[in-house]
């Protein structure tokens, strides 16, 4: 079988937008599984890498989540104050450094440890973003600040402490519909006994 890289040749790239992040239009020659060359046009949104974390308190069997406004969700007509796990862009930091920073900024929790779980591409059809997933065990003594986000970034983040089973139920009721949060909550349900 032909090596995957040899099946794709970038013919051209055009920058469509270069604001907060870059949006490009590509023309590529693609050799399909039958050996025929197809010329395809694709657009890619070059989101920078990110990280997210599940903060789990095994003594109280709860997770720390955040609620914040999401414009894209609002534009789709869905409830725009989404419940999510803490997350953020790496900003040129190592994923663990970035998620420690984000957890403190958003929730006020100081992380004793941050265990890497996996990484994934949430929407690989058009977005180059890769997200690094972590978990950290916490307790009440680890909350050393209020959280809520950075004022200079106009963040307005509500910190929520939710029992794990209740958070899982919020997926079924549609109260939680953020992909990274669903993945981490499902991971926690599968691994809860190992976390205690």
HUCORTA-V138423 format. One record per backbone hydrogen bond with DSSP energy under -0.5 kcal/mol. NH is the residue of the N-H (numbers start at 1). CO is the residue of the C=O. If there is no record, write none. Layout:
# HUCORTA-V138423
NH,CO ; NH,CO
This chain:
# HUCORTA-V138423
6,3 ; 7,3 ; 7,4 ; 8,5 ; 9,29 ; 11,9 ; 11,27 ; 12,27 ; 14,25 ; 16,14 ; 16,23 ; 17,23 ; 19,21 ; 22,46 ; 23,17 ; 24,44 ; 25,14 ; 26,42 ; 27,12 ; 28,40 ; 29,9 ; 30,28 ; 30,38 ; 31,7 ; 32,30 ; 32,36 ; 35,32 ; 38,30 ; 38,36 ; 40,28 ; 40,38 ; 42,26 ; 44,24 ; 45,126 ; 46,22 ; 46,44 ; 47,45 ; 50,130 ; 51,88 ; 52,132 ; 53,86 ; 54,134 ; 55,53 ; 55,64 ; 56,54 ; 56,136 ; 57,62 ; 58,56 ; 61,57 ; 62,57 ; 63,162 ; 64,55 ; 65,63 ; 65,160 ; 66,84 ; 67,158 ; 68,82 ; 70,80 ; 74,70 ; 75,71 ; 76,72 ; 77,74 ; 78,73 ; 82,68 ; 82,80 ; 83,175 ; 84,66 ; 84,82 ; 86,53 ; 88,51 ; 90,49 ; 93,90 ; 98,94 ; 99,95 ; 100,96 ; 101,97 ; 102,98 ; 103,99 ; 104,100 ; 105,101 ; 106,102 ; 107,103 ; 108,103 ; 108,104 ; 109,103 ; 110,142 ; 111,109 ; 112,110 ; 115,135 ; 116,114 ; 117,133 ; 118,133 ; 120,131 ; 122,120 ; 124,121 ; 126,123 ; 127,123 ; 128,45 ; 131,120 ; 132,50 ; 133,118 ; 134,52 ; 135,115 ; 136,54 ; 138,56 ; 142,139 ; 143,140 ; 144,108 ; 144,142 ; 145,108 ; 148,106 ; 149,105 ; 153,150 ; 154,151 ; 155,150 ; 157,148 ; 158,67 ; 160,65 ; 162,63 ; 162,160 ; 164,61 ; 167,163 ; 168,164 ; 169,165 ; 170,166 ; 171,167 ; 171,168 ; 172,168 ; 173,169 ; 174,170 ; 174,171 ; 175,170 ; 176,170 ; 177,175 ; 182,178 ; 183,179 ; 184,180 ; 185,181 ; 186,182 ; 187,183 ; 188,184 ; 189,185 ; 190,186 ; 191,187 ; 192,188 ; 194,191 ; 195,191 ; 195,192 ; 196,192
